[in-house]
Amino acid sequence: MSESLSFGDLRREVLAANLRIPEAGLATLTWGNVSGVDRDAGVFVIKPSGVSYADLSAEDLVVVSLEDGRVVEGHLKPSTDTETHRCLYRAFPHIGGVTHTHSTHAVAFAQARRPIPVLGTTHADTFNGPVPVTEDLTAEQCARDYEYNTGQVIVALLEGDARRAEEVPGALVSRHGPFTWGATATASLENAIVCEAVAEMALHTLALYAPGGHPEPPRHLLDRHFTRKHGPDAYYGNPAPAAVR
């Protein structure tokens, strides 16, 4: 969690990010969740399982131990995807928030077991490479600790590489859907929005090409778009306005 956020602020941020899921068209019914971590306190805050967004309040959010997954605070059960979030937090210390949705176009790629390819600069602005797709979980992985193993196949896909996880802040779980992450809960949700948008664009673009082929965009163009928003030489955007005193 950012040092500028109190624990109450983290709850409010996680609530706001969850409420943006249906607003952004990323979920049907209750199919989605966002969490945010407070690493100093050793906990993360996540949406409760099965609660509609219309009924969701900050008091409904569940506080979970980062170490062992036990509920620290809350009167409801946490999301069924809680252990996947916990696995990602433990594997990649730079992650401050995680989002999972069943957004239509990203899920289409996940169900087809195809990565979302980099076809243009819109994709490259956020993801420095294709959004990858995991292997199928084994019968043993599904039978025991399924949700934690879902996180494990993402970690394995990225080979535990923190830099790769930072440059490509999302992955598709085979036959399931997208998980995205970021420095904050808000950033992870924004990466989910981008993931769905570029998945939809990719499907339309691929439909315009003959089966089996599409030209690769120039690498120098994709690199330029990624580095103007990310890294030490980034120059996109403006600093946030100073707080009014």
PETA-V282093 format. One record per backbone hydrogen bond with DSSP energy under -1.0 kcal/mol. NH is the residue of the N-H (numbers start at 1). CO is the residue of the C=O. E is the energy in kcal/mol with one decimal. If there is no record, write none. Layout:
[[NH CO E] [NH CO E]]
This chain:
[[5 2 -1.8] [10 6 -1.9] [11 7 -1.9] [12 8 -2.0] [13 9 -2.7] [14 10 -2.8] [15 11 -2.6] [16 12 -2.6] [17 13 -2.5] [18 14 -2.3] [19 15 -2.4] [20 16 -1.1] [21 18 -1.2] [24 20 -2.3] [25 22 -1.4] [26 21 -2.5] [31 28 -2.4] [32 30 -2.2] [33 100 -2.5] [35 98 -2.5] [36 45 -1.9] [37 96 -2.3] [38 43 -3.3] [42 38 -1.1] [43 38 -1.9] [44 64 -2.2] [45 36 -3.0] [46 62 -2.4] [49 77 -2.3] [60 57 -1.1] [62 46 -2.7] [63 73 -3.0] [64 44 -3.1] [65 70 -2.9] [66 42 -2.8] [69 65 -1.5] [72 63 -2.9] [73 63 -1.6] [79 47 -1.9] [82 79 -1.8] [85 81 -1.9] [86 82 -2.6] [87 83 -2.2] [88 84 -2.0] [89 85 -2.4] [90 86 -2.3] [91 87 -1.8] [92 88 -2.2] [95 92 -1.9] [96 182 -3.1] [97 182 -1.7] [98 35 -1.5] [99 180 -3.0] [100 33 -2.7] [101 178 -1.4] [107 103 -2.5] [108 104 -1.7] [109 105 -1.5] [110 106 -2.1] [111 107 -3.2] [112 108 -1.7] [114 109 -2.6] [116 131 -2.0] [124 120 -1.6] [125 121 -1.7] [126 123 -1.5] [127 123 -2.7] [128 167 -2.4] [129 127 -1.8] [131 116 -1.8] [134 172 -2.5] [142 138 -2.0] [143 139 -1.9] [144 140 -1.5] [149 145 -2.8] [150 146 -1.7] [151 147 -1.4] [152 148 -2.0] [153 149 -2.2] [154 150 -1.1] [155 151 -2.4] [156 152 -2.7] [157 153 -2.0] [158 154 -1.9] [159 156 -1.0] [160 155 -2.3] [161 158 -2.1] [165 161 -2.3] [166 162 -1.6] [167 163 -2.3] [168 164 -2.4] [170 168 -2.1] [171 179 -2.4] [172 132 -3.1] [173 177 -3.0] [175 110 -2.2] [176 173 -2.5] [179 171 -2.6] [180 99 -2.8] [181 169 -1.8] [182 97 -1.8] [188 184 -2.2] [189 185 -1.9] [190 186 -2.4] [191 187 -2.1] [192 188 -1.4] [193 189 -2.1] [194 190 -2.2] [195 191 -2.5] [196 192 -2.2] [197 193 -2.1] [198 194 -2.9] [199 195 -1.8] [200 196 -2.2] [201 197 -2.4] [202 198 -2.4] [203 199 -2.2] [204 200 -2.0] [205 201 -2.6] [206 202 -3.1] [207 203 -1.4] [208 205 -1.4] [209 206 -1.2] [213 210 -1.7] [222 218 -1.8] [223 219 -2.8] [224 220 -1.8] [225 221 -1.9] [226 222 -2.1] [227 223 -2.7] [228 224 -1.4] [229 226 -1.2] [230 226 -1.4] [234 231 -1.6] [235 228 -1.9] [236 228 -2.4]]
